[in-house]
Amino acid sequence: MELAKRVQTITPSSTLAITAKANELKAQGHDVIGLGAGEPDFNTPEHILHAASKAMFDGKTKYTPSGGIKELKQAIVNKFQHDQGLTYELDQVIVTTGAKHALYTLFQVLLNEGDEVIVPAPYWVSYPEQIKLAGGKPVIVSAKEENQFKLTPDELEQAITDKTKAVIINSPSNPTGMVYSKGELEALGEVCERRDITIVSDEIYETLIYGDESHTSVAQLSQELKDRTIIINGVSKSHAMTGWRIGYAVGSKKVIKAMTNLASHSTSNPTSVAQYAALAAYTSSQDEVVNMKKAFSERLEKLYGWITAIPGITCVKPQGAFYLFPNVSEAVQANGYDSVDDWVKAILEEEKVALVPGSGFGADQNVRLSYATSLDQLEEAAKRIHRFVKKHQ
Ligand code: PLP
């Protein structure tokens, strides 16, 4: 049976091969440390579980409006007002089946065949695939490591053609953990305004910013920028709720209406009970969000020290999310491997530590390490990588 052309160009997730190998080794009884996780290792806070349970027993188990229940949309509107001083109306919000599906639906309603979307690399693996699935063309622009992996206004300007529809800004970033400052966003925003480009601002790691940095959305900078920005966010990373699948998009009424129409024919609605759980997440104490952030911040400091002490590994220090994205090219060379992918495979086989090669994120000199695992595990993983690098020199 011949498959549609649409799916023939999709590249499978780069993390899959390494995860499959890690699982195989685990099944054989090996003590494998996985640093590939893209989700918090914490449990969903208990009061959220109780709210979901109550919703279930109160009979909130039916279809909901396609764009989400009104109470949750209102809570999202209130959150934007409170946290970012951004005013949205209810019909500027769509609740979706995770932030991933907000992005998917957005590209479907935004792009015509051949429309270009600028994707700064290193990028989250799903952006290029989702753009292609919508008939668009991802234009990958490599942000330089010496610029902390941040896209510069010049690089953005040079990538724009008469087919450019949008640019993705993901701050804090997966995989680099970089956070754009207000000034940097102003400079990028100026280009988008002058060249009439839509901004897709993926702010899913918003609550996970460490040190002195704070979160700024490009939509906060001016009314004009707000009008051309669709913000994507959700509760997966902030409230340890990855499995609940609740995300959302806010922005132009026209775009949100089209997304809601499309959702009405695809998902119908995000899971009813999960929406009540997300409502509880936003309308009750945020103490656990703060506690998780503290734990991540401590792990970042420690892991950063351990990893950068390994010869041949350098790392731009991240300010957010829960990933390190070190450059391992010198270590790979010193260890006699042809590519980062081969080096990562060898570390998994010999030392039983699973890392994600940077190639899947558009950066083949780097690896991604997630610190969404305990400090003990992180310390042991760093020791094993160190041992591997020294042994093969
Ligand atoms: N955007 C980025 C940058 C991510 O890293 C992820 C999850 O890994 C998502 C969006 C999707 O999040 P969700 O679990 O809400 O679909």
Boltz pocket constraint, residues with backbone or C-beta under 6 A from the ligand:
constraints:
  - pocket:
      binder: B
      contacts: [[A, 38], [A, 97], [A, 98], [A, 99], [A, 100], [A, 101], [A, 124], [A, 170], [A, 172], [A, 173], [A, 174], [A, 202], [A, 204], [A, 233], [A, 234], [A, 235], [A, 236], [A, 242], [A, 245], [A, 246], [A, 247]]
      max_distance: 6.0
